[in-house]
Amino acid sequence: MITQKTDKLSKEKMKLDILQQDREELRKLLTKTKKRLSEVSYECTYCHSVLTRGQSLTRMELDDNKIEILLRKDSINQEIIKIENNIQKKLIEIQNLENQFELYHERLSELKQLSNIDNYVNQKVLQELETLKIEEVIELKEIDQEIKSLRNEISKLKKSLKTDLENINQKFKKLKNKISLQMETTGLSEKKVLNFNKLNGSGTFLNKDLLTLYLVYMNLLDSMEDFGLPFAIDSFVKNETDSIALEKMFGAIDKYFLTLNNQTFFSIIKENLKFIENPVNEIKIERPLLKEKFFSDIEKELIQNLNIL
């Protein structure tokens, strides 16, 4: 009986260790997921196309991974509740042992006239019970302290995460409003932070909304001090874009992209340089950088992806 209780306590401690390891893994996974999300380009730097199917699937998988991390976090909280319930059961068992101890004590008082051998045996039983009770109480206290420590740490992480999300959300709203005002677009008025659902609209309106969203997230990433990334935006101008829209879009690039602290790359045709006021380093390209022999391979891949869709 005592061996079984000791084994159960050991298992509970092992569960706590696993929970701590899981929490650390979750933190690493979340960091890697965020980093991977930031590395997936929105447009191809070679063929000037929007996200390929592979890139879109990658972003969807990363978003799913982040959801799974949050679900795993909830699962860890449920495990903690289970451990607390097990501790409560152990406390009840200790109480039962104390009751049993009292019963032994009462019986010993009644059997004082028995032989010395009987008295000796009963005394040994009492000593063993008392020793076992003390050992279980000590072990349960240690488990309780570990549970409290784990709960405090999780509570701190929740508070920190909540604060970070609130700060990011406020920055997102301010940037979205400022850049939308610059672009004279209202297509993102209901857009929430970390909501990457497909945007509605077409033509110039969709281009302006997409550019606004890109600039908002790039400015958010640029404001983070933990890491720095270079940013690049390929040509976004379509033939139907009017001169007023061009001026607004390039003005946003000039104000909210070329002024970022991190290194930025922006492709633009020569005639549109008149819209750029900030000093920039120019790299003139006379022809496409992609070798002609690769065009056929890319064309086949695009056709294949379109057939799948």
FIPA-918875 format. One line per field, with one value per residue (C-alpha): residue number from 1; residue in three letters; x, y, z. Coordinates in steps of 0.1 Angstrom, whole numbers. Example, Ala and Ser with C-alpha at 12.3 -4.5 7.8 and 13.67 -1.06 7.14 Angstrom:
n (1,2)
res (Ala,Ser)
xx (123,137)
yy (-45,-11)
zz (78,71)
% end
This chain:
n (1,2,3,4,5,6,7,8,9,10,11,12,13,14,15,16,17,18,19,20,21,22,23,24,25,26,27,28,29,30,31,32,33,34,35,36,37,38,39,40,41,42,43,44,45,46,47,48,49,50,51,52,53,54,55,56,57,58,59,60,61,62,63,64,65,66,67,68,69,70,71,72,73,74,75,76,77,78,79,80,81,82,83,84,85,86,87,88,89,90,91,92,93,94,95,96,97,98,99,100,101,102,103,104,105,106,107,108,109,110,111,112,113,114,115,116,117,118,119,120,121,122,123,124,125,126,127,128,129,130,131,132,133,134,135,136,137,138,139,140,141,142,143,144,145,146,147,148,149,150,151,152,153,154,155,156,157,158,159,160,161,162,163,164,165,166,167,168,169,170,171,172,173,174,175,176,177,178,179,180,181,182,183,184,185,186,187,188,189,190,191,192,193,194,195,196,197,198,199,200,201,202,203,204,205,206,207,208,209,210,211,212,213,214,215,216,217,218,219,220,221,222,223,224,225,226,227,228,229,230,231,232,233,234,235,236,237,238,239,240,241,242,243,244,245,246,247,248,249,250,251,252,253,254,255,256,257,258,259,260,261,262,263,264,265,266,267,268,269,270,271,272,273,274,275,276,277,278,279,280,281,282,283,284,285,286,287,288,289,290,291,292,293,294,295,296,297,298,299,300,301,302,303,304,305,306,307,308,309)
res (Met,Ile,Thr,Gln,Lys,Thr,Asp,Lys,Leu,Ser,Lys,Glu,Lys,Met,Lys,Leu,Asp,Ile,Leu,Gln,Gln,Asp,Arg,Glu,Glu,Leu,Arg,Lys,Leu,Leu,Thr,Lys,Thr,Lys,Lys,Arg,Leu,Ser,Glu,Val,Ser,Tyr,Glu,Cys,Thr,Tyr,Cys,His,Ser,Val,Leu,Thr,Arg,Gly,Gln,Ser,Leu,Thr,Arg,Met,Glu,Leu,Asp,Asp,Asn,Lys,Ile,Glu,Ile,Leu,Leu,Arg,Lys,Asp,Ser,Ile,Asn,Gln,Glu,Ile,Ile,Lys,Ile,Glu,Asn,Asn,Ile,Gln,Lys,Lys,Leu,Ile,Glu,Ile,Gln,Asn,Leu,Glu,Asn,Gln,Phe,Glu,Leu,Tyr,His,Glu,Arg,Leu,Ser,Glu,Leu,Lys,Gln,Leu,Ser,Asn,Ile,Asp,Asn,Tyr,Val,Asn,Gln,Lys,Val,Leu,Gln,Glu,Leu,Glu,Thr,Leu,Lys,Ile,Glu,Glu,Val,Ile,Glu,Leu,Lys,Glu,Ile,Asp,Gln,Glu,Ile,Lys,Ser,Leu,Arg,Asn,Glu,Ile,Ser,Lys,Leu,Lys,Lys,Ser,Leu,Lys,Thr,Asp,Leu,Glu,Asn,Ile,Asn,Gln,Lys,Phe,Lys,Lys,Leu,Lys,Asn,Lys,Ile,Ser,Leu,Gln,Met,Glu,Thr,Thr,Gly,Leu,Ser,Glu,Lys,Lys,Val,Leu,Asn,Phe,Asn,Lys,Leu,Asn,Gly,Ser,Gly,Thr,Phe,Leu,Asn,Lys,Asp,Leu,Leu,Thr,Leu,Tyr,Leu,Val,Tyr,Met,Asn,Leu,Leu,Asp,Ser,Met,Glu,Asp,Phe,Gly,Leu,Pro,Phe,Ala,Ile,Asp,Ser,Phe,Val,Lys,Asn,Glu,Thr,Asp,Ser,Ile,Ala,Leu,Glu,Lys,Met,Phe,Gly,Ala,Ile,Asp,Lys,Tyr,Phe,Leu,Thr,Leu,Asn,Asn,Gln,Thr,Phe,Phe,Ser,Ile,Ile,Lys,Glu,Asn,Leu,Lys,Phe,Ile,Glu,Asn,Pro,Val,Asn,Glu,Ile,Lys,Ile,Glu,Arg,Pro,Leu,Leu,Lys,Glu,Lys,Phe,Phe,Ser,Asp,Ile,Glu,Lys,Glu,Leu,Ile,Gln,Asn,Leu,Asn,Ile,Leu)
xx (0,27,48,18,13,50,48,17,35,66,43,27,62,71,39,50,84,68,45,75,92,61,58,94,88,57,76,103,77,58,90,99,64,64,98,87,56,77,100,72,71,38,50,76,108,115,83,64,35,14,17,22,1,31,36,-1,-2,29,12,-19,1,20,-13,-26,5,0,-36,-23,2,-26,-47,-17,-14,-50,-43,-14,-38,-62,-33,-25,-61,-58,-27,-44,-72,-47,-31,-65,-70,-36,-46,-77,-56,-34,-65,-76,-41,-45,-79,-64,-36,-61,-79,-46,-39,-73,-69,-35,-48,-74,-48,-23,-26,-15,19,51,53,19,27,60,43,16,42,62,30,23,59,57,24,37,68,48,25,53,69,37,30,65,62,28,41,69,44,21,50,59,23,22,54,41,8,26,48,19,0,30,32,-5,-2,28,12,-20,0,20,-12,-28,2,4,-33,-31,-1,-19,-50,-29,-8,-39,-58,-28,-18,-55,-59,-28,-40,-76,-91,-116,-114,-96,-118,-131,-97,-84,-48,-35,-66,-52,-84,-87,-95,-125,-124,-105,-84,-69,-90,-77,-41,-44,-58,-31,-3,-18,-19,17,29,11,27,61,60,49,79,102,92,102,136,141,150,155,146,151,118,110,80,78,60,23,12,-14,-22,-56,-42,-48,-23,-40,-40,-3,6,-11,4,39,35,27,58,79,66,60,84,115,118,119,150,156,170,143,141,115,112,99,100,120,91,76,107,93,69,98,112,134,170,175,202,193,201,192,181,178,163,147,171,156,174,153,159,140,109,95,100,81,54,48,47,22,-1,1,-8,-37,-50,-50,-69)
yy (0,25,15,22,57,65,54,76,106,100,99,132,148,134,149,183,180,172,202,224,210,214,250,257,239,260,292,281,269,302,322,300,303,341,341,318,339,370,352,343,370,384,387,370,391,374,371,399,376,375,346,312,283,269,302,305,270,277,307,287,259,284,300,265,258,289,278,244,260,280,248,230,257,252,215,222,242,212,190,213,210,172,173,195,170,142,162,166,129,124,147,127,96,112,121,85,74,98,83,49,60,72,39,20,43,37,0,0,17,-10,-38,-26,-59,-80,-97,-78,-92,-79,-45,-44,-53,-27,-1,-9,-5,29,40,29,46,78,77,71,99,123,112,116,151,162,149,165,198,197,189,217,241,230,234,269,279,266,284,316,313,306,336,358,345,352,387,394,379,399,431,424,417,448,469,453,458,495,500,482,504,536,525,513,545,567,548,544,581,586,562,575,540,526,489,479,497,463,445,431,425,390,385,373,365,373,410,419,443,445,468,500,497,462,473,502,480,454,480,495,461,454,487,483,449,460,490,468,444,473,487,455,456,418,413,431,420,436,444,443,453,445,466,470,495,482,498,510,530,567,594,605,569,566,597,584,550,562,588,560,541,572,579,545,522,540,555,522,515,482,479,482,473,487,481,511,522,553,576,571,582,617,606,596,625,606,600,564,543,533,500,503,471,470,435,408,392,357,338,329,291,292,308,276,257,284,286,248,251,279,260,230,250,266,232,221,251)
zz (0,9,-21,-44,-28,-33,-69,-75,-60,-82,-113,-102,-100,-134,-148,-134,-151,-184,-181,-175,-205,-226,-216,-227,-259,-265,-260,-285,-310,-308,-314,-344,-358,-356,-372,-400,-406,-410,-435,-460,-486,-498,-534,-555,-559,-593,-613,-596,-587,-555,-531,-547,-535,-516,-498,-490,-477,-456,-440,-434,-418,-396,-385,-377,-357,-337,-329,-319,-295,-278,-276,-261,-235,-225,-223,-198,-176,-176,-166,-137,-125,-126,-105,-80,-78,-72,-44,-28,-29,-12,15,21,23,49,69,67,80,109,117,115,138,164,162,168,197,213,209,224,254,258,254,280,298,268,267,261,226,217,230,211,178,183,191,159,139,154,147,111,106,121,99,68,76,80,48,28,43,34,-2,-6,6,-20,-48,-36,-37,-72,-83,-69,-86,-119,-116,-107,-137,-160,-145,-153,-188,-193,-180,-202,-233,-226,-223,-254,-274,-262,-271,-306,-311,-302,-325,-352,-349,-350,-379,-398,-393,-402,-434,-445,-441,-462,-488,-487,-483,-459,-469,-437,-412,-398,-401,-369,-360,-370,-392,-425,-443,-480,-487,-508,-537,-570,-591,-575,-543,-536,-544,-519,-492,-497,-497,-465,-448,-458,-445,-412,-404,-417,-394,-365,-371,-375,-341,-323,-307,-303,-339,-372,-407,-442,-460,-497,-518,-555,-581,-572,-599,-624,-657,-646,-616,-620,-612,-580,-566,-577,-558,-526,-529,-535,-508,-484,-496,-491,-456,-441,-459,-470,-435,-416,-394,-411,-446,-473,-510,-534,-571,-591,-628,-635,-643,-609,-590,-590,-562,-539,-518,-493,-503,-516,-531,-567,-584,-621,-638,-676,-679,-657,-632,-637,-664,-695,-691,-657,-672,-686,-653,-634,-660,-657,-619,-620,-644,-622,-591,-609,-620,-584,-573)
% end
